[in-house]
Amino acid sequence: MALRRQTRGLEGSPGLDPRTGAVNVPIYLSSTFAQDGPGVHRGYEYSRTGNPTRAALEGLAAELEGGARGLAFASGMAAMSAVVSLLNQGDHVVVGDDVYGGTYRVLEKVFARFGIRVSYADTANPQAVKDHMRPETRMLIVESPTNPLMKVADLRALAEIAHEAEALLVVDNTFMTPYLQQPLALGADIVVHSATKYLSGHSDVVAGLVVTADPEVGERIHFLQNATGGILGPHDSWLLIRGIRTLGVRMEAHEHNARRIARWLTAQPWVTRVHYPGLPEHAGHELMARQARGFGGMLSFETDTPERAEGIVRRTRLFILAESLGGVESLISLPARMTHASIPAERRARLGITDRLVRVSVGIEDADDLIEDLAQAAAG
Ligand SMILES: *Cc1c(COP(=O)(O)O)cnc(C)c1O
């Protein structure tokens, strides 16, 4: 029976506990597992290598993304670092020019020291990506939509460009989740998640996931996971499984509210631009309608003055002024002063991340309350 996507998060591989019928997978707090004879074990030997609670989550992640292998890490950055560790000294990576700051930092400050070379391209423009490919390019890392300007990448076109060059296409699917977008079905080789965000959904766990299309690539990443050790613990694995069980209803609610707020913002005189791919006038709207099942709960907008932008984020009462995203509560931020502050001002300006730009992670509160909150905050 082919399950529909709302059901898959509920019926995913954890299933019933075969021994007791418990409807939730137990939290296996055991670092080691007895062996029946030297080297003879029942699937688990040591919890860095594998833990039954983590394995349930990893199976669920693979199922949701339609991949061969799922792997759970202590954070999104641990997951991304394991993926980049597939590369060898001298290999070249093409990365989106407005990629998540932590990904930029680990490539520039850590992997560059080991001889991994990086170029940055506008991933919304396949030709620009193609122009950056070199004979030694082995990986292309993209997000779609991007943060905070919500630019949409043509994942099918990028998969073709990567594969022509014998490189792997890695998609950070944090903003969309597998409920709204399945990059592996569009030709990507590896999906990475900061599961800290929508997959957990309650701002209560830091976690990362990797899902691979190819079991052999999955095995190589499992080797790296075990060798470098950045695994997700059993408690956090269990929390993440619990979060994923409501992923579908949460994503529907996030998107419903984001659409309402985006449309309302476009009619406000103090708003000069709204970046939400769900708006028909957004440059990536049609592409996203083809490659995803929805537009998600993230948006950003530009105000008439920097003072207005700062006033809004200081005065909202429901929207919490904080970094991060994807939780049930609405968050608001000024990227130029917060998440993107470490990017040099000149590069920020080139990307369009001005001090008039406000980013919102739309929660699942009543949309009318959220709109009233923004209106009072903007009025000052
Ligand atoms: C938060 C985030 C990350 C990093 O994940 P952590 O769980 O914080 O390590 C990576 N990519 C995107 C798009 C993110 O939003």
The ligand as a Gaussian input file, in Angstrom:
#p B3LYP/6-31G(d) Opt

LIG

0 1
 C       20.254000      25.945000      11.311000
 C       20.701000      25.542000       9.959000
 C       21.842000      24.741000       9.766000
 C       22.726000      24.310000      10.918000
 O       22.099000      23.407000      11.751000
 P       22.394000      23.230000      13.313000
 O       21.414000      22.205000      13.736000
 O       22.201000      24.578000      13.951000
 O       23.815000      22.782000      13.426000
 C       22.161000      24.347000       8.478000
 N       21.411000      24.749000       7.411000
 C       20.321000      25.532000       7.556000
 C       19.547000      25.935000       6.362000
 C       19.934000      25.959000       8.829000
 O       18.857000      26.743000       8.962000

